[in-house]
Amino acid sequence: MTRPYRLSCHCGDIGIEVDEELKDLVECNCSTCRRTGFLHWKVDASRIRLITGKRRLTTYVWRGITEGHHFCPTCSVAIMRSGYPNDRVSLNARCIEDIDVFTLDVRRYDGRNDMYPGPLK
């Protein structure tokens, strides 16, 4: 598949297009990633375009107001995470249409042991 890439949730209510190279994918084992299967593809926010018109995303915020786990309120598929420096977001590469994620190079990150384990006090 060539750029731009199209990503969508399962029901199709959320659809985005990304004009960025598909590289540096990261699988994490932190408390949320291991439960959701999120496959990180970090890109500059300016490279993302909403293609389904204005739709609502539901956001789960657990550490701070500037970061969150964004998912479709209809089908519950997590499509994006925010809260990264330099106006970057993490897209769920599992949501890329017409891509077999088993064919991609994926690096593992030990978020379970490397990240702070809970809410800031």
Secondary structure as UniProt FT lines:
FT   STRAND          5..8
FT   STRAND          15..18
FT   STRAND          25..28
FT   TURN            31..32
FT   HELIX           33..36
FT   STRAND          39..44
FT   HELIX           45..47
FT   STRAND          48..50
FT   STRAND          58..60
FT   TURN            65..66
FT   STRAND          68..71
FT   TURN            73..75
FT   STRAND          78..84
FT   TURN            85..87
FT   STRAND          88..92
FT   HELIX           93..95
FT   TURN            97..98
FT   HELIX           101..103
FT   STRAND          106..109
FT   HELIX           111..114
//
